[in-house]
């Protein structure tokens, strides 16, 4: 009975030991992909590896090397105008396009990375086939390898399409955006009329430590982003928790009805709710009209035009939209807290506040820490809550190019790209947001009980 490749235990070797301990064909497969596979009976598989290598080097010598060279300069020939004496008109002479050069360079880098991954795969595959053959075991044919993709290796088949999509639509644009942060691609360097160039970390220095308006805009917006993130997260968290406890308390009737009332808020798309509330809070909105008619105020309250009022308004509206989500999640957790804990606490004479502090809240925090962290990072990047309600207003002449007092870093980033074409600063801000989010996530998650006490809540 033949043993399949997947059932064979073979010596695991790394990239170096395959070269030092393999035969001549294993060594040559570092330079000629698939050679070891073909030597050990996998002709079709080896030929495919070889074809992949040939295609890559054809691309590299025909286009790739030139694209990588241009990536180093981002273009040298400016678009210009020349006078056509025969026709008596000026004609445009095409120049280099820095944006396309950067894009094609990134695509070349990604293709090279994919080739390196396939090159390593061919080396390990050839070594595996060699060990199987030397041990007198069965070496899979190409058809058997294909069939294995629908059985023991189905995970490779299922993951191949998502990984390809991730590489094309996420990784490649992400690298493009990161590299853009190290250029001077701003309003004054717009291709194809003008070229942009590499400037190193100048954009980060300008944002973080310069004395111009960019730096004096960045730090206040960063401060408000952090304040907003904390308040928006914890108001919804504790508000939803208290609401869930009240609804699930004994003696409260029509529990399903109350839950349904709050869930209706979730059924309406958030941007619609935000735009409606923005209209209601306007100078001539229903809130101001009713407040004046009822005699509570003689003039309109600047809910969205005064800095303090606008910031309080966005936090309250976000609370109204976000509480139902937390309420539903907490309701499910409350039902899983062992009733014996509450009975023991009651026997010991613990009151409602003590029970909440010693049992309910620690249990909630233990279970919901990952959600709390992800929600905090989500609120740092909560574009919709700010943009659809205030659009960053009120604007300030002290800030750079239309930034407002309620803008978060993410909404300011959007304005820099949409309104002023400062793509370099927007990309730099995007990287800073990522670094801040990653640091906060890693520190808080590693220090949480969800990681320290994986065995469970005691």
RODO-2510 file (C-alpha; in nm, 4 decimals, decimal comma):
residues 458
     n   res          X          Y          Z
     1     x     0,0000     0,0000     0,0000
     2     x     0,1426     0,3358    -0,1046
     3     x     0,2038     0,6008     0,1570
     4     x     0,0914     0,9481     0,0688
     5     x     0,3298     1,2426     0,0920
     6     x     0,1331     1,3950     0,3772
     7     x     0,1832     1,0846     0,5947
     8     x     0,5640     1,0844     0,5667
     9     x     0,7718     1,2333     0,8464
    10     x     1,0835     1,3822     0,6919
    11     x     1,3741     1,5848     0,8259
    12     x     1,2826     1,9491     0,8555
    13     x     1,5649     2,1567     0,7121
    14     x     1,6025     2,5298     0,6823
    15     x     1,7173     2,7383     0,3915
    16     x     2,0871     2,6887     0,4725
    17     x     2,0923     2,3184     0,5566
    18     x     1,9106     2,2267     0,2372
    19     x     2,2007     2,3773     0,0433
    20     x     2,4741     2,2241     0,2603
    21     x     2,3248     1,8753     0,3054
    22     x     2,1303     1,8352    -0,0169
    23     x     2,2594     1,6709    -0,3348
    24     x     2,3855     1,8568    -0,6412
    25     x     2,0329     1,8979    -0,7762
    26     x     1,9136     2,0505    -0,4485
    27     x     2,1986     2,2998    -0,4700
    28     x     2,1294     2,3794    -0,8335
    29     x     1,7585     2,4312    -0,7562
    30     x     1,8610     2,7530    -0,5782
    31     x     1,9454     2,8867    -0,9244
    32     x     1,7201     2,6756    -1,1480
    33     x     1,3788     2,6504    -0,9834
    34     x     1,2123     2,3102    -0,9955
    35     x     1,5281     2,1176    -1,0890
    36     x     1,5181     1,9044    -0,7738
    37     x     1,1483     1,8314    -0,8320
    38     x     1,2123     1,7170    -1,1895
    39     x     1,5091     1,5013    -1,0794
    40     x     1,2903     1,3271    -0,8214
    41     x     0,9987     1,2489    -1,0515
    42     x     0,7815     1,5616    -1,0237
    43     x     0,8286     1,6728    -1,3843
    44     x     0,5181     1,8904    -1,4238
    45     x     0,5568     2,0568    -1,0853
    46     x     0,9239     2,1290    -1,1493
    47     x     0,8458     2,2634    -1,4974
    48     x     0,5887     2,5024    -1,3502
    49     x     0,8457     2,6328    -1,1016
    50     x     1,0937     2,6775    -1,3851
    51     x     0,8335     2,8544    -1,6005
    52     x     0,7555     3,0860    -1,3098
    53     x     1,1244     3,1715    -1,2731
    54     x     1,1646     3,2319    -1,6453
    55     x     0,8585     3,4584    -1,6560
    56     x     0,9856     3,6635    -1,3626
    57     x     1,3315     3,7206    -1,5107
    58     x     1,1844     3,8059    -1,8525
    59     x     0,9674     4,0676    -1,6795
    60     x     1,2636     4,1872    -1,4712
    61     x     1,4999     4,2394    -1,7654
    62     x     1,2371     4,3845    -1,9993
    63     x     1,0571     4,6180    -1,7570
    64     x     1,1367     4,5523    -1,3914
    65     x     1,4920     4,6869    -1,3718
    66     x     1,3888     5,0053    -1,5529
    67     x     1,0903     5,0531    -1,3215
    68     x     1,3099     5,0089    -1,0126
    69     x     1,5642     5,2590    -1,1478
    70     x     1,2895     5,5127    -1,2091
    71     x     1,1614     5,4485    -0,8568
    72     x     1,4911     5,5866    -0,7264
    73     x     1,4365     5,9220    -0,8997
    74     x     1,0548     5,9352    -0,9402
    75     x     1,1074     6,0913    -1,2800
    76     x     1,3397     6,3505    -1,4334
    77     x     1,1640     6,4800    -1,7451
    78     x     0,9091     6,7549    -1,6896
    79     x     0,6057     6,7993    -1,9086
    80     x     0,6588     7,1016    -2,1371
    81     x     0,5263     7,3075    -2,4246
    82     x     0,6899     7,3511    -2,7674
    83     x     0,5808     7,5662    -3,0597
    84     x     0,4829     7,3765    -3,3746
    85     x     0,5860     7,6091    -3,6563
    86     x     0,3998     7,4112    -3,9225
    87     x     0,0663     7,4323    -3,7393
    88     x     0,1341     7,7579    -3,5580
    89     x     0,0301     7,6265    -3,2174
    90     x     0,1927     7,5141    -2,8930
    91     x     0,1980     7,1398    -2,8290
    92     x     0,2348     6,9539    -2,5017
    93     x     0,5437     6,7375    -2,4696
    94     x     0,4724     6,4500    -2,2355
    95     x     0,7049     6,4069    -1,9396
    96     x     0,7419     6,1599    -1,6576
    97     x     0,4573     6,0937    -1,4168
    98     x     0,5913     6,0504    -1,0620
    99     x     0,2701     5,8940    -0,9355
   100     x     0,2719     5,6202    -1,2009
   101     x     0,6451     5,5646    -1,1514
   102     x     0,5870     5,5138    -0,7788
   103     x     0,2928     5,2826    -0,8443
   104     x     0,4758     5,0704    -1,1017
   105     x     0,7779     5,0531    -0,8735
   106     x     0,5627     4,9272    -0,5865
   107     x     0,4012     4,6676    -0,8150
   108     x     0,7497     4,5509    -0,9168
   109     x     0,8509     4,5164    -0,5523
   110     x     0,5362     4,3160    -0,4734
   111     x     0,5924     4,0892    -0,7754
   112     x     0,9505     4,0343    -0,6590
   113     x     0,8317     3,9461    -0,3079
   114     x     0,5820     3,6969    -0,4520
   115     x     0,8575     3,5446    -0,6665
   116     x     1,0858     3,5074    -0,3627
   117     x     0,8059     3,3258    -0,1763
   118     x     0,7524     3,0886    -0,4714
   119     x     1,1299     3,0448    -0,5093
   120     x     1,1587     2,9341    -0,1467
   121     x     0,8584     2,7052    -0,1956
   122     x     1,0312     2,5385    -0,4894
   123     x     1,3469     2,4789    -0,2819
   124     x     1,1614     2,3198     0,0090
   125     x     0,9375     2,1214    -0,2275
   126     x     1,2384     1,9805    -0,4123
   127     x     1,4088     1,8836    -0,0864
   128     x     1,0926     1,7133     0,0350
   129     x     1,0689     1,5118    -0,2877
   130     x     1,4377     1,4155    -0,2615
   131     x     1,4022     1,2859     0,0950
   132     x     1,0922     1,0856     0,0054
   133     x     1,2624     0,9275    -0,2914
   134     x     1,5798     0,8407    -0,0991
   135     x     1,3651     0,6801     0,1723
   136     x     1,1938     0,4663    -0,0922
   137     x     0,8602     0,6362    -0,0337
   138     x     0,5992     0,7447    -0,2805
   139     x     0,6477     1,0868    -0,4405
   140     x     0,3223     1,2520    -0,5445
   141     x     0,2614     1,3212    -0,9094
   142     x     0,1192     1,6512    -1,0269
   143     x    -0,2349     1,5099    -1,0419
   144     x    -0,2010     1,3749    -0,6884
   145     x    -0,0852     1,7166    -0,5699
   146     x    -0,3890     1,8753    -0,7336
   147     x    -0,6205     1,6182    -0,5737
   148     x    -0,4623     1,6849    -0,2319
   149     x    -0,5738     2,0474    -0,2615
   150     x    -0,9310     1,9193    -0,2266
   151     x    -0,8503     1,6947     0,0701
   152     x    -0,5701     1,7292     0,3252
   153     x    -0,4383     2,0554     0,1750
   154     x    -0,7746     2,2204     0,1164
   155     x    -0,6711     2,5020     0,3510
   156     x    -0,4128     2,6090     0,0916
   157     x    -0,6772     2,6166    -0,1812
   158     x    -0,9253     2,8108     0,0330
   159     x    -0,6659     3,0641     0,1472
   160     x    -0,5090     3,1242    -0,1941
   161     x    -0,7835     3,3531    -0,3261
   162     x    -0,8096     3,5697    -0,0089
   163     x    -0,4289     3,5991     0,0095
   164     x    -0,4126     3,7021    -0,3560
   165     x    -0,6880     3,9589    -0,3029
   166     x    -0,5173     4,0861     0,0123
   167     x    -0,1902     4,1270    -0,1744
   168     x    -0,3458     4,3106    -0,4680
   169     x    -0,6038     4,5286    -0,2958
   170     x    -0,4527     4,5835     0,0503
   171     x    -0,0777     4,5237     0,0650
   172     x     0,0094     4,6977    -0,2620
   173     x    -0,1930     5,0180    -0,1897
   174     x    -0,0592     5,0156     0,1675
   175     x     0,3027     5,0109     0,0494
   176     x     0,2177     5,2846    -0,2025
   177     x     0,0690     5,4991     0,0754
   178     x     0,3625     5,4392     0,3116
   179     x     0,6185     5,5373     0,0472
   180     x     0,4165     5,8481    -0,0401
   181     x     0,4812     5,9762     0,3133
   182     x     0,8499     6,0089     0,2253
   183     x     0,7918     6,2283    -0,0806
   184     x     0,6893     6,5905    -0,1380
   185     x     0,3685     6,4918    -0,3212
   186     x     0,1642     6,7981    -0,2264
   187     x    -0,0425     7,0685    -0,3942
   188     x     0,2669     7,2183    -0,5568
   189     x     0,3968     6,8896    -0,6966
   190     x     0,1061     6,7447    -0,8921
   191     x     0,1855     6,5102    -1,1827
   192     x     0,1895     6,5115    -1,4776
   193     x     0,2514     6,8886    -1,4789
   194     x     0,5083     6,8669    -1,1992
   195     x     0,7194     6,5923    -1,0516
   196     x     0,7575     6,5015    -0,6866
   197     x     1,0684     6,3589    -0,5236
   198     x     1,1927     6,1730    -0,2171
   199     x     1,2377     6,3908     0,0924
   200     x     1,3080     6,1282     0,3609
   201     x     1,1480     6,1956     0,7005
   202     x     1,0999     6,5673     0,6379
   203     x     0,7192     6,5360     0,6448
   204     x     0,7273     6,3722     0,9877
   205     x     0,9631     6,6395     1,1213
   206     x     0,7315     6,9092     0,9857
   207     x     0,4284     6,7515     1,1498
   208     x     0,5855     6,6715     1,4855
   209     x     0,8474     6,9312     1,5659
   210     x     0,8316     7,2320     1,3349
   211     x     0,6971     7,5700     1,4397
   212     x     0,4693     7,6249     1,1394
   213     x     0,0920     7,5836     1,1172
   214     x     0,1127     7,2143     1,0333
   215     x     0,2674     7,1253     1,3665
   216     x     0,0424     7,3682     1,5566
   217     x    -0,2536     7,1929     1,3917
   218     x    -0,1325     6,8362     1,4381
   219     x    -0,0829     6,8392     1,8154
   220     x    -0,4217     6,9920     1,9111
   221     x    -0,6005     6,7528     1,6746
   222     x    -0,4032     6,4593     1,8172
   223     x    -0,4996     6,5681     2,1685
   224     x    -0,8681     6,5926     2,0770
   225     x    -0,8475     6,2553     1,8978
   226     x    -0,7207     6,0881     2,2161
   227     x    -0,9814     6,2625     2,4341
   228     x    -1,2577     6,1736     2,1895
   229     x    -1,1437     5,8105     2,1673
   230     x    -1,1426     5,7617     2,5440
   231     x    -1,4739     5,9430     2,6087
   232     x    -1,6560     5,7888     2,3114
   233     x    -1,5423     5,4404     2,4140
   234     x    -1,6050     5,4491     2,7869
   235     x    -1,9324     5,6439     2,7782
   236     x    -2,0799     5,3808     2,5458
   237     x    -1,9196     5,0971     2,7409
   238     x    -2,0420     5,1955     3,0858
   239     x    -2,3686     5,3344     2,9513
   240     x    -2,4463     5,0095     2,7714
   241     x    -2,3433     4,8071     3,0753
   242     x    -2,5676     5,0044     3,3134
   243     x    -2,8552     4,9919     3,0658
   244     x    -2,8200     4,6148     3,0270
   245     x    -2,8094     4,5642     3,4045
   246     x    -3,1242     4,7731     3,4496
   247     x    -3,3164     4,5942     3,1738
   248     x    -3,2094     4,2498     3,2982
   249     x    -3,2878     4,3270     3,6625
   250     x    -3,5593     4,1292     3,8358
   251     x    -3,8854     4,3190     3,8497
   252     x    -3,8381     4,4940     3,5154
   253     x    -4,1289     4,4014     3,2911
   254     x    -4,1350     4,3878     2,9085
   255     x    -3,7599     4,3213     2,8773
   256     x    -3,7885     4,2271     2,5090
   257     x    -3,9776     4,5489     2,4377
   258     x    -3,7072     4,7689     2,5933
   259     x    -3,4322     4,5850     2,4118
   260     x    -3,6204     4,6272     2,0828
   261     x    -3,6563     5,0026     2,1370
   262     x    -3,2798     5,0440     2,1661
   263     x    -3,1995     4,7998     1,8856
   264     x    -3,4084     5,0097     1,6446
   265     x    -3,1289     5,2670     1,6625
   266     x    -2,8924     5,0027     1,5207
   267     x    -3,1311     4,9164     1,2378
   268     x    -3,0921     5,2631     1,0857
   269     x    -2,7606     5,3251     0,9033
   270     x    -2,5413     5,5437     1,1235
   271     x    -2,4693     5,8071     0,8580
   272     x    -2,8432     5,8653     0,8088
   273     x    -2,8942     5,9104     1,1829
   274     x    -2,5977     6,1464     1,2021
   275     x    -2,7160     6,3631     0,9124
   276     x    -3,0664     6,3857     1,0597
   277     x    -2,9295     6,4821     1,4018
   278     x    -2,6963     6,7378     1,2408
   279     x    -3,0017     6,9025     1,0813
   280     x    -3,1941     6,8922     1,4094
   281     x    -2,9036     7,0552     1,5952
   282     x    -2,8576     7,3321     1,3366
   283     x    -2,9225     7,6989     1,4017
   284     x    -3,2754     7,6602     1,2640
   285     x    -3,3132     7,2971     1,3645
   286     x    -3,6004     7,1581     1,5659
   287     x    -3,4086     7,1635     1,8958
   288     x    -3,3291     7,5343     1,8750
   289     x    -3,6810     7,6205     1,7600
   290     x    -3,8431     7,4283     2,0467
   291     x    -3,6042     7,5655     2,3086
   292     x    -3,6823     7,9213     2,1991
   293     x    -4,0577     7,8601     2,1799
   294     x    -4,0618     7,7089     2,5268
   295     x    -3,8668     8,0038     2,6648
   296     x    -3,5525     7,8173     2,7701
   297     x    -3,3318     8,0430     2,5533
   298     x    -3,3733     8,3654     2,3618
   299     x    -3,1298     8,2767     2,0832
   300     x    -3,0082     7,9693     1,9037
   301     x    -2,7628     7,7461     2,0901
   302     x    -2,4479     7,6873     1,8793
   303     x    -2,4576     7,3087     1,9069
   304     x    -2,2313     7,2627     1,6037
   305     x    -2,0624     7,6024     1,5633
   306     x    -1,9116     7,6580     1,9073
   307     x    -1,6050     7,4508     2,0011
   308     x    -1,7234     7,3350     2,3445
   309     x    -2,0844     7,2770     2,2344
   310     x    -1,9754     7,0901     1,9198
   311     x    -1,7434     6,8550     2,1066
   312     x    -2,0026     6,7790     2,3728
   313     x    -2,2651     6,7269     2,1000
   314     x    -2,0619     6,4698     1,9063
   315     x    -1,9889     6,2738     2,2249
   316     x    -2,3575     6,2692     2,3253
   317     x    -2,4781     6,1714     1,9774
   318     x    -2,2135     5,8985     1,9553
   319     x    -2,3321     5,7751     2,2963
   320     x    -2,6875     5,7513     2,1676
   321     x    -2,5776     5,5534     1,8609
   322     x    -2,3208     5,3321     2,0346
   323     x    -2,4982     5,2330     2,3568
   324     x    -2,7318     4,9725     2,1975
   325     x    -2,4358     4,7726     2,0649
   326     x    -2,2765     4,7470     2,4085
   327     x    -2,6149     4,6833     2,5705
   328     x    -2,6791     4,3783     2,3516
   329     x    -2,3317     4,2363     2,4042
   330     x    -2,3415     4,2891     2,7810
   331     x    -2,6899     4,1351     2,8045
   332     x    -2,5541     3,8091     2,6693
   333     x    -2,2615     3,8145     2,9125
   334     x    -2,4848     3,8896     3,2115
   335     x    -2,6819     3,5736     3,1432
   336     x    -2,3599     3,3671     3,1670
   337     x    -2,2419     3,4962     3,5050
   338     x    -2,2910     3,2085     3,7530
   339     x    -2,5904     3,2807     3,9745
   340     x    -2,4103     3,1213     4,2708
   341     x    -2,1761     3,4200     4,2853
   342     x    -2,4657     3,6592     4,3393
   343     x    -2,6301     3,4280     4,5922
   344     x    -2,3076     3,4015     4,7922
   345     x    -2,2630     3,7778     4,7830
   346     x    -2,6200     3,8291     4,9032
   347     x    -2,5689     3,5870     5,1916
   348     x    -2,2529     3,7751     5,2895
   349     x    -2,4538     4,0966     5,3033
   350     x    -2,3145     4,2625     4,9907
   351     x    -2,5295     4,5410     4,8484
   352     x    -2,5956     4,6161     4,4802
   353     x    -2,2946     4,8472     4,4467
   354     x    -2,0569     4,6000     4,6107
   355     x    -2,1942     4,3174     4,3963
   356     x    -2,1373     4,5225     4,0839
   357     x    -1,7846     4,6227     4,1912
   358     x    -1,6743     4,2766     4,3037
   359     x    -1,8571     4,0443     4,0627
   360     x    -2,0310     4,2029     3,7658
   361     x    -1,7723     4,4579     3,6563
   362     x    -1,4608     4,2345     3,6933
   363     x    -1,6365     3,9589     3,4974
   364     x    -1,7458     4,2040     3,2296
   365     x    -1,3999     4,3567     3,1998
   366     x    -1,2366     4,0153     3,1763
   367     x    -1,4632     3,9019     2,8924
   368     x    -1,4896     4,2294     2,7023
   369     x    -1,1287     4,3539     2,7163
   370     x    -1,0560     4,2643     2,3496
   371     x    -1,3811     4,4355     2,2458
   372     x    -1,2958     4,7406     2,4571
   373     x    -0,9513     4,7730     2,2992
   374     x    -1,0806     4,7310     1,9442
   375     x    -1,3599     4,9805     2,0131
   376     x    -1,1089     5,2327     2,1468
   377     x    -0,8964     5,2044     1,8329
   378     x    -1,2113     5,2165     1,6204
   379     x    -1,3132     5,5432     1,7847
   380     x    -0,9703     5,6945     1,7172
   381     x    -1,0556     5,6340     1,3514
   382     x    -1,4300     5,7011     1,3747
   383     x    -1,4594     5,8988     1,0534
   384     x    -1,8383     5,8852     1,0198
   385     x    -1,9351     6,0126     1,3655
   386     x    -1,7390     6,3342     1,3133
   387     x    -1,7660     6,3912     0,9400
   388     x    -2,1402     6,3356     0,9028
   389     x    -2,2267     6,5347     1,2140
   390     x    -1,9939     6,8361     1,2134
   391     x    -1,7561     6,7750     0,9199
   392     x    -1,4836     6,8859     1,1621
   393     x    -1,6442     7,2255     1,2266
   394     x    -1,6088     7,4817     1,3666
   395     x    -1,3141     7,5681     1,1430
   396     x    -1,0256     7,7709     1,2765
   397     x    -0,7959     8,0201     1,1066
   398     x    -0,5229     7,8998     1,3424
   399     x    -0,5327     7,5561     1,1837
   400     x    -0,3797     7,4397     0,8561
   401     x    -0,5970     7,4475     0,5418
   402     x    -0,9515     7,4072     0,6653
   403     x    -0,8941     7,1829     0,9668
   404     x    -1,1612     7,2212     1,2355
   405     x    -1,1829     7,2017     1,6119
   406     x    -1,3741     6,8701     1,6077
   407     x    -1,1584     6,7089     1,3394
   408     x    -0,9902     6,3827     1,4283
   409     x    -0,6623     6,2858     1,2674
   410     x    -0,8522     6,0614     1,0252
   411     x    -1,0950     6,3350     0,9150
   412     x    -0,8103     6,5847     0,8806
   413     x    -0,6235     6,3263     0,6726
   414     x    -0,9284     6,3043     0,4444
   415     x    -0,9416     6,6832     0,4056
   416     x    -0,5711     6,6983     0,3214
   417     x    -0,6255     6,4570     0,0327
   418     x    -0,9663     6,5764    -0,0880
   419     x    -0,9410     6,9538    -0,0464
   420     x    -0,5738     7,0503    -0,0582
   421     x    -0,4018     6,7541    -0,2341
   422     x    -0,1342     6,7286     0,0369
   423     x    -0,0959     6,3546    -0,0074
   424     x     0,2470     6,3448     0,1571
   425     x     0,1252     6,4854     0,4888
   426     x    -0,1902     6,2725     0,4751
   427     x     0,0211     5,9586     0,4313
   428     x     0,2499     6,0610     0,7165
   429     x    -0,0543     6,1123     0,9413
   430     x    -0,1847     5,7697     0,8389
   431     x     0,1424     5,6099     0,9501
   432     x     0,1345     5,8002     1,2799
   433     x    -0,2246     5,6835     1,3417
   434     x    -0,1147     5,3250     1,2792
   435     x     0,1810     5,3534     1,5181
   436     x    -0,0333     5,5062     1,7948
   437     x    -0,3060     5,2450     1,7484
   438     x    -0,0574     4,9560     1,7419
   439     x     0,1264     5,0735     2,0546
   440     x    -0,1953     5,1264     2,2528
   441     x    -0,3348     4,7906     2,1397
   442     x    -0,0220     4,5927     2,2222
   443     x     0,0372     4,7546     2,5623
   444     x    -0,3223     4,7382     2,6861
   445     x    -0,3864     4,3882     2,5552
   446     x    -0,0650     4,2440     2,6999
   447     x    -0,1425     4,3982     3,0399
   448     x    -0,5043     4,2812     3,0431
   449     x    -0,6341     3,9857     3,2424
   450     x    -0,7603     3,8332     2,9188
   451     x    -0,3944     3,7531     2,8408
   452     x    -0,2484     3,7154     3,1888
   453     x    -0,5223     3,4818     3,3102
   454     x    -0,6205     3,2748     3,0072
   455     x    -0,7585     2,9970     3,2278
   456     x    -1,0653     3,2022     3,3044
   457     x    -1,2291     3,4371     3,5462
   458     x    -1,1889     3,3402     3,9097
***
